[in-house]
Amino acid sequence: MGGAGSLSATLSARNLKLWTDYSGSDPETGYGGDVRSDFQSQPPPTYFTLRVNLGF
């Protein structure tokens, strides 16, 4: 009694790199008609998530 029966870990990451040749901060923001504007817009942050599952 008291021992773990299973353990798993998952590491994921999002928004690691801009995969286009777009020179602005984020190619998916700032559409206003036919003109694209990055004024006062922030790109999505890069973040990592670690999930640990422990089964008893």
PDB file with one MODEL, atoms N, CA, C and O in Angstrom:
MODEL        1
ATOM      1  N   MET A   1       0.817  -1.172   0.000  1.00  0.00           N
ATOM      2  CA  MET A   1       0.000   0.000   0.000  1.00  0.00           C
ATOM      3  C   MET A   1       0.874   1.254   0.000  1.00  0.00           C
ATOM      4  O   MET A   1       1.926   1.268   0.638  1.00  0.00           O
ATOM      5  N   GLY A   2       0.451   2.313  -0.711  1.00  0.00           N
ATOM      6  CA  GLY A   2       1.191   3.560  -0.725  1.00  0.00           C
ATOM      7  C   GLY A   2       2.098   3.737  -1.925  1.00  0.00           C
ATOM      8  O   GLY A   2       2.632   4.828  -2.127  1.00  0.00           O
ATOM      9  N   GLY A   3       2.293   2.693  -2.735  1.00  0.00           N
ATOM     10  CA  GLY A   3       3.165   2.823  -3.903  1.00  0.00           C
ATOM     11  C   GLY A   3       2.395   3.277  -5.137  1.00  0.00           C
ATOM     12  O   GLY A   3       1.199   3.016  -5.267  1.00  0.00           O
ATOM     13  N   ALA A   4       3.084   3.947  -6.025  1.00  0.00           N
ATOM     14  CA  ALA A   4       2.463   4.400  -7.266  1.00  0.00           C
ATOM     15  C   ALA A   4       2.366   3.240  -8.245  1.00  0.00           C
ATOM     16  O   ALA A   4       3.284   2.428  -8.363  1.00  0.00           O
ATOM     17  N   GLY A   5       1.228   3.176  -8.950  1.00  0.00           N
ATOM     18  CA  GLY A   5       1.039   2.120  -9.939  1.00  0.00           C
ATOM     19  C   GLY A   5       1.500   2.524 -11.335  1.00  0.00           C
ATOM     20  O   GLY A   5       1.903   1.675 -12.131  1.00  0.00           O
ATOM     21  N   SER A   6       1.440   3.820 -11.630  1.00  0.00           N
ATOM     22  CA  SER A   6       1.875   4.293 -12.937  1.00  0.00           C
ATOM     23  C   SER A   6       2.333   5.747 -12.846  1.00  0.00           C
ATOM     24  O   SER A   6       1.900   6.497 -11.971  1.00  0.00           O
ATOM     25  N   LEU A   7       3.202   6.121 -13.751  1.00  0.00           N
ATOM     26  CA  LEU A   7       3.726   7.474 -13.818  1.00  0.00           C
ATOM     27  C   LEU A   7       3.947   7.821 -15.280  1.00  0.00           C
ATOM     28  O   LEU A   7       4.540   7.042 -16.026  1.00  0.00           O
ATOM     29  N   SER A   8       3.472   8.987 -15.688  1.00  0.00           N
ATOM     30  CA  SER A   8       3.753   9.461 -17.045  1.00  0.00           C
ATOM     31  C   SER A   8       3.965  10.964 -17.010  1.00  0.00           C
ATOM     32  O   SER A   8       3.419  11.664 -16.157  1.00  0.00           O
ATOM     33  N   ALA A   9       4.761  11.446 -17.945  1.00  0.00           N
ATOM     34  CA  ALA A   9       5.042  12.880 -18.044  1.00  0.00           C
ATOM     35  C   ALA A   9       4.952  13.297 -19.506  1.00  0.00           C
ATOM     36  O   ALA A   9       5.371  12.564 -20.402  1.00  0.00           O
ATOM     37  N   THR A  10       4.400  14.482 -19.731  1.00  0.00           N
ATOM     38  CA  THR A  10       4.274  15.027 -21.075  1.00  0.00           C
ATOM     39  C   THR A  10       4.787  16.459 -21.064  1.00  0.00           C
ATOM     40  O   THR A  10       4.382  17.260 -20.221  1.00  0.00           O
ATOM     41  N   LEU A  11       5.672  16.782 -21.990  1.00  0.00           N
ATOM     42  CA  LEU A  11       6.176  18.135 -22.157  1.00  0.00           C
ATOM     43  C   LEU A  11       5.692  18.653 -23.503  1.00  0.00           C
ATOM     44  O   LEU A  11       5.870  17.987 -24.522  1.00  0.00           O
ATOM     45  N   SER A  12       5.084  19.830 -23.519  1.00  0.00           N
ATOM     46  CA  SER A  12       4.637  20.423 -24.776  1.00  0.00           C
ATOM     47  C   SER A  12       5.089  21.877 -24.834  1.00  0.00           C
ATOM     48  O   SER A  12       5.351  22.501 -23.806  1.00  0.00           O
ATOM     49  N   ALA A  13       5.177  22.407 -26.054  1.00  0.00           N
ATOM     50  CA  ALA A  13       5.586  23.791 -26.271  1.00  0.00           C
ATOM     51  C   ALA A  13       4.735  24.378 -27.379  1.00  0.00           C
ATOM     52  O   ALA A  13       4.332  23.676 -28.306  1.00  0.00           O
ATOM     53  N   ARG A  14       4.464  25.681 -27.275  1.00  0.00           N
ATOM     54  CA  ARG A  14       3.663  26.375 -28.284  1.00  0.00           C
ATOM     55  C   ARG A  14       4.360  27.665 -28.691  1.00  0.00           C
ATOM     56  O   ARG A  14       5.073  28.287 -27.903  1.00  0.00           O
ATOM     57  N   ASN A  15       4.135  28.047 -29.940  1.00  0.00           N
ATOM     58  CA  ASN A  15       4.646  29.302 -30.497  1.00  0.00           C
ATOM     59  C   ASN A  15       6.165  29.412 -30.371  1.00  0.00           C
ATOM     60  O   ASN A  15       6.688  30.408 -29.871  1.00  0.00           O
ATOM     61  N   LEU A  16       6.857  28.382 -30.827  1.00  0.00           N
ATOM     62  CA  LEU A  16       8.310  28.359 -30.718  1.00  0.00           C
ATOM     63  C   LEU A  16       9.004  29.241 -31.748  1.00  0.00           C
ATOM     64  O   LEU A  16      10.038  29.842 -31.456  1.00  0.00           O
ATOM     65  N   LYS A  17       8.440  29.323 -32.954  1.00  0.00           N
ATOM     66  CA  LYS A  17       9.103  30.028 -34.040  1.00  0.00           C
ATOM     67  C   LYS A  17       8.063  30.551 -35.011  1.00  0.00           C
ATOM     68  O   LYS A  17       6.999  29.956 -35.176  1.00  0.00           O
ATOM     69  N   LEU A  18       8.377  31.673 -35.657  1.00  0.00           N
ATOM     70  CA  LEU A  18       7.547  32.191 -36.732  1.00  0.00           C
ATOM     71  C   LEU A  18       8.006  31.513 -38.012  1.00  0.00           C
ATOM     72  O   LEU A  18       9.130  31.745 -38.456  1.00  0.00           O
ATOM     73  N   TRP A  19       7.169  30.685 -38.612  1.00  0.00           N
ATOM     74  CA  TRP A  19       7.569  29.838 -39.730  1.00  0.00           C
ATOM     75  C   TRP A  19       7.375  30.488 -41.095  1.00  0.00           C
ATOM     76  O   TRP A  19       7.450  29.798 -42.111  1.00  0.00           O
ATOM     77  N   THR A  20       7.129  31.788 -41.147  1.00  0.00           N
ATOM     78  CA  THR A  20       6.992  32.500 -42.414  1.00  0.00           C
ATOM     79  C   THR A  20       8.096  33.539 -42.524  1.00  0.00           C
ATOM     80  O   THR A  20       8.872  33.728 -41.587  1.00  0.00           O
ATOM     81  N   ASP A  21       8.166  34.211 -43.662  1.00  0.00           N
ATOM     82  CA  ASP A  21       9.143  35.280 -43.830  1.00  0.00           C
ATOM     83  C   ASP A  21       8.566  36.651 -43.484  1.00  0.00           C
ATOM     84  O   ASP A  21       9.136  37.677 -43.854  1.00  0.00           O
ATOM     85  N   TYR A  22       7.444  36.669 -42.779  1.00  0.00           N
ATOM     86  CA  TYR A  22       6.810  37.911 -42.366  1.00  0.00           C
ATOM     87  C   TYR A  22       7.719  38.638 -41.374  1.00  0.00           C
ATOM     88  O   TYR A  22       8.228  38.024 -40.437  1.00  0.00           O
ATOM     89  N   SER A  23       7.924  39.939 -41.576  1.00  0.00           N
ATOM     90  CA  SER A  23       8.882  40.666 -40.752  1.00  0.00           C
ATOM     91  C   SER A  23       8.259  41.322 -39.516  1.00  0.00           C
ATOM     92  O   SER A  23       8.983  41.874 -38.687  1.00  0.00           O
ATOM     93  N   GLY A  24       6.930  41.273 -39.379  1.00  0.00           N
ATOM     94  CA  GLY A  24       6.273  41.870 -38.214  1.00  0.00           C
ATOM     95  C   GLY A  24       6.280  40.943 -37.020  1.00  0.00           C
ATOM     96  O   GLY A  24       6.941  39.904 -37.026  1.00  0.00           O
ATOM     97  N   SER A  25       5.537  41.330 -35.993  1.00  0.00           N
ATOM     98  CA  SER A  25       5.535  40.532 -34.765  1.00  0.00           C
ATOM     99  C   SER A  25       4.638  39.311 -34.857  1.00  0.00           C
ATOM    100  O   SER A  25       4.963  38.275 -34.277  1.00  0.00           O
ATOM    101  N   ASP A  26       3.511  39.396 -35.572  1.00  0.00           N
ATOM    102  CA  ASP A  26       2.583  38.277 -35.695  1.00  0.00           C
ATOM    103  C   ASP A  26       1.781  38.437 -36.984  1.00  0.00           C
ATOM    104  O   ASP A  26       1.065  39.427 -37.132  1.00  0.00           O
ATOM    105  N   PRO A  27       1.878  37.505 -37.910  1.00  0.00           N
ATOM    106  CA  PRO A  27       1.163  37.638 -39.184  1.00  0.00           C
ATOM    107  C   PRO A  27      -0.348  37.459 -39.071  1.00  0.00           C
ATOM    108  O   PRO A  27      -1.058  37.708 -40.045  1.00  0.00           O
ATOM    109  N   GLU A  28      -0.864  37.037 -37.918  1.00  0.00           N
ATOM    110  CA  GLU A  28      -2.299  36.799 -37.769  1.00  0.00           C
ATOM    111  C   GLU A  28      -3.026  37.947 -37.070  1.00  0.00           C
ATOM    112  O   GLU A  28      -4.219  37.827 -36.792  1.00  0.00           O
ATOM    113  N   THR A  29      -2.343  39.054 -36.777  1.00  0.00           N
ATOM    114  CA  THR A  29      -2.987  40.178 -36.100  1.00  0.00           C
ATOM    115  C   THR A  29      -3.071  41.390 -37.003  1.00  0.00           C
ATOM    116  O   THR A  29      -2.331  41.506 -37.979  1.00  0.00           O
ATOM    117  N   GLY A  30      -3.970  42.284 -36.671  1.00  0.00           N
ATOM    118  CA  GLY A  30      -3.984  43.602 -37.260  1.00  0.00           C
ATOM    119  C   GLY A  30      -4.576  43.726 -38.645  1.00  0.00           C
ATOM    120  O   GLY A  30      -4.169  44.620 -39.387  1.00  0.00           O
ATOM    121  N   TYR A  31      -5.510  42.884 -39.033  1.00  0.00           N
ATOM    122  CA  TYR A  31      -6.117  43.042 -40.348  1.00  0.00           C
ATOM    123  C   TYR A  31      -7.184  44.126 -40.299  1.00  0.00           C
ATOM    124  O   TYR A  31      -8.084  44.075 -39.461  1.00  0.00           O
ATOM    125  N   GLY A  32      -7.090  45.094 -41.183  1.00  0.00           N
ATOM    126  CA  GLY A  32      -8.085  46.148 -41.303  1.00  0.00           C
ATOM    127  C   GLY A  32      -8.312  46.406 -42.782  1.00  0.00           C
ATOM    128  O   GLY A  32      -7.721  47.330 -43.341  1.00  0.00           O
ATOM    129  N   GLY A  33      -9.139  45.623 -43.416  1.00  0.00           N
ATOM    130  CA  GLY A  33      -9.302  45.724 -44.867  1.00  0.00           C
ATOM    131  C   GLY A  33      -8.138  45.052 -45.562  1.00  0.00           C
ATOM    132  O   GLY A  33      -7.823  43.895 -45.286  1.00  0.00           O
ATOM    133  N   ASP A  34      -7.496  45.782 -46.471  1.00  0.00           N
ATOM    134  CA  ASP A  34      -6.351  45.234 -47.214  1.00  0.00           C
ATOM    135  C   ASP A  34      -5.015  45.616 -46.593  1.00  0.00           C
ATOM    136  O   ASP A  34      -3.964  45.229 -47.104  1.00  0.00           O
ATOM    137  N   VAL A  35      -5.041  46.374 -45.492  1.00  0.00           N
ATOM    138  CA  VAL A  35      -3.814  46.861 -44.875  1.00  0.00           C
ATOM    139  C   VAL A  35      -3.560  46.086 -43.578  1.00  0.00           C
ATOM    140  O   VAL A  35      -4.439  45.983 -42.722  1.00  0.00           O
ATOM    141  N   ARG A  36      -2.375  45.558 -43.451  1.00  0.00           N
ATOM    142  CA  ARG A  36      -1.990  44.831 -42.245  1.00  0.00           C
ATOM    143  C   ARG A  36      -1.209  45.779 -41.343  1.00  0.00           C
ATOM    144  O   ARG A  36      -0.285  46.447 -41.807  1.00  0.00           O
ATOM    145  N   SER A  37      -1.561  45.848 -40.078  1.00  0.00           N
ATOM    146  CA  SER A  37      -0.904  46.750 -39.147  1.00  0.00           C
ATOM    147  C   SER A  37      -0.544  46.009 -37.863  1.00  0.00           C
ATOM    148  O   SER A  37      -1.377  45.316 -37.279  1.00  0.00           O
ATOM    149  N   ASP A  38       0.706  46.163 -37.434  1.00  0.00           N
ATOM    150  CA  ASP A  38       1.171  45.562 -36.183  1.00  0.00           C
ATOM    151  C   ASP A  38       1.285  46.593 -35.071  1.00  0.00           C
ATOM    152  O   ASP A  38       1.874  46.302 -34.030  1.00  0.00           O
ATOM    153  N   PHE A  39       0.745  47.772 -35.259  1.00  0.00           N
ATOM    154  CA  PHE A  39       0.873  48.838 -34.273  1.00  0.00           C
ATOM    155  C   PHE A  39       0.231  48.428 -32.958  1.00  0.00           C
ATOM    156  O   PHE A  39      -0.945  48.066 -32.914  1.00  0.00           O
ATOM    157  N   GLN A  40       1.006  48.488 -31.896  1.00  0.00           N
ATOM    158  CA  GLN A  40       0.582  48.143 -30.537  1.00  0.00           C
ATOM    159  C   GLN A  40      -0.027  46.737 -30.429  1.00  0.00           C
ATOM    160  O   GLN A  40      -0.976  46.523 -29.675  1.00  0.00           O
ATOM    161  N   SER A  41       0.508  45.816 -31.163  1.00  0.00           N
ATOM    162  CA  SER A  41       0.057  44.431 -31.040  1.00  0.00           C
ATOM    163  C   SER A  41       1.221  43.573 -30.554  1.00  0.00           C
ATOM    164  O   SER A  41       2.373  43.805 -30.921  1.00  0.00           O
ATOM    165  N   GLN A  42       0.911  42.600 -29.739  1.00  0.00           N
ATOM    166  CA  GLN A  42       1.918  41.713 -29.183  1.00  0.00           C
ATOM    167  C   GLN A  42       1.802  40.345 -29.848  1.00  0.00           C
ATOM    168  O   GLN A  42       0.692  39.869 -30.084  1.00  0.00           O
ATOM    169  N   PRO A  43       2.929  39.708 -30.154  1.00  0.00           N
ATOM    170  CA  PRO A  43       2.864  38.350 -30.683  1.00  0.00           C
ATOM    171  C   PRO A  43       2.446  37.386 -29.578  1.00  0.00           C
ATOM    172  O   PRO A  43       2.597  37.702 -28.398  1.00  0.00           O
ATOM    173  N   PRO A  44       1.927  36.225 -29.939  1.00  0.00           N
ATOM    174  CA  PRO A  44       1.589  35.252 -28.907  1.00  0.00           C
ATOM    175  C   PRO A  44       2.860  34.790 -28.187  1.00  0.00           C
ATOM    176  O   PRO A  44       3.901  34.622 -28.823  1.00  0.00           O
ATOM    177  N   PRO A  45       2.785  34.586 -26.885  1.00  0.00           N
ATOM    178  CA  PRO A  45       3.990  34.199 -26.140  1.00  0.00           C
ATOM    179  C   PRO A  45       4.385  32.750 -26.405  1.00  0.00           C
ATOM    180  O   PRO A  45       3.544  31.907 -26.717  1.00  0.00           O
ATOM    181  N   THR A  46       5.664  32.484 -26.275  1.00  0.00           N
ATOM    182  CA  THR A  46       6.164  31.110 -26.292  1.00  0.00           C
ATOM    183  C   THR A  46       6.010  30.560 -24.881  1.00  0.00           C
ATOM    184  O   THR A  46       6.412  31.201 -23.909  1.00  0.00           O
ATOM    185  N   TYR A  47       5.430  29.380 -24.774  1.00  0.00           N
ATOM    186  CA  TYR A  47       5.319  28.802 -23.440  1.00  0.00           C
ATOM    187  C   TYR A  47       5.435  27.297 -23.484  1.00  0.00           C
ATOM    188  O   TYR A  47       5.160  26.657 -24.498  1.00  0.00           O
ATOM    189  N   PHE A  48       5.849  26.751 -22.359  1.00  0.00           N
ATOM    190  CA  PHE A  48       6.053  25.323 -22.183  1.00  0.00           C
ATOM    191  C   PHE A  48       5.109  24.823 -21.097  1.00  0.00           C
ATOM    192  O   PHE A  48       4.830  25.527 -20.127  1.00  0.00           O
ATOM    193  N   THR A  49       4.625  23.601 -21.274  1.00  0.00           N
ATOM    194  CA  THR A  49       3.750  22.984 -20.294  1.00  0.00           C
ATOM    195  C   THR A  49       4.291  21.600 -19.954  1.00  0.00           C
ATOM    196  O   THR A  49       4.602  20.810 -20.845  1.00  0.00           O
ATOM    197  N   LEU A  50       4.400  21.318 -18.678  1.00  0.00           N
ATOM    198  CA  LEU A  50       4.813  19.994 -18.206  1.00  0.00           C
ATOM    199  C   LEU A  50       3.645  19.412 -17.431  1.00  0.00           C
ATOM    200  O   LEU A  50       3.143  20.019 -16.485  1.00  0.00           O
ATOM    201  N   ARG A  51       3.219  18.226 -17.847  1.00  0.00           N
ATOM    202  CA  ARG A  51       2.125  17.542 -17.152  1.00  0.00           C
ATOM    203  C   ARG A  51       2.652  16.218 -16.624  1.00  0.00           C
ATOM    204  O   ARG A  51       3.297  15.456 -17.345  1.00  0.00           O
ATOM    205  N   VAL A  52       2.371  15.960 -15.364  1.00  0.00           N
ATOM    206  CA  VAL A  52       2.784  14.711 -14.719  1.00  0.00           C
ATOM    207  C   VAL A  52       1.533  14.010 -14.205  1.00  0.00           C
ATOM    208  O   VAL A  52       0.748  14.597 -13.461  1.00  0.00           O
ATOM    209  N   ASN A  53       1.350  12.769 -14.600  1.00  0.00           N
ATOM    210  CA  ASN A  53       0.231  11.946 -14.131  1.00  0.00           C
ATOM    211  C   ASN A  53       0.779  10.825 -13.260  1.00  0.00           C
ATOM    212  O   ASN A  53       1.683  10.087 -13.653  1.00  0.00           O
ATOM    213  N   LEU A  54       0.214  10.721 -12.086  1.00  0.00           N
ATOM    214  CA  LEU A  54       0.625   9.690 -11.141  1.00  0.00           C
ATOM    215  C   LEU A  54      -0.616   8.894 -10.749  1.00  0.00           C
ATOM    216  O   LEU A  54      -1.585   9.443 -10.226  1.00  0.00           O
ATOM    217  N   GLY A  55      -0.565   7.597 -11.012  1.00  0.00           N
ATOM    218  CA  GLY A  55      -1.701   6.738 -10.683  1.00  0.00           C
ATOM    219  C   GLY A  55      -1.375   5.827  -9.515  1.00  0.00           C
ATOM    220  O   GLY A  55      -0.271   5.293  -9.412  1.00  0.00           O
ATOM    221  N   PHE A  56      -2.350   5.658  -8.639  1.00  0.00           N
ATOM    222  CA  PHE A  56      -2.160   4.796  -7.464  1.00  0.00           C
ATOM    223  C   PHE A  56      -2.929   3.500  -7.594  1.00  0.00           C
ATOM    224  O   PHE A  56      -2.880   2.660  -6.696  1.00  0.00           O
TER     225      PHE A  56
ENDMDL
END
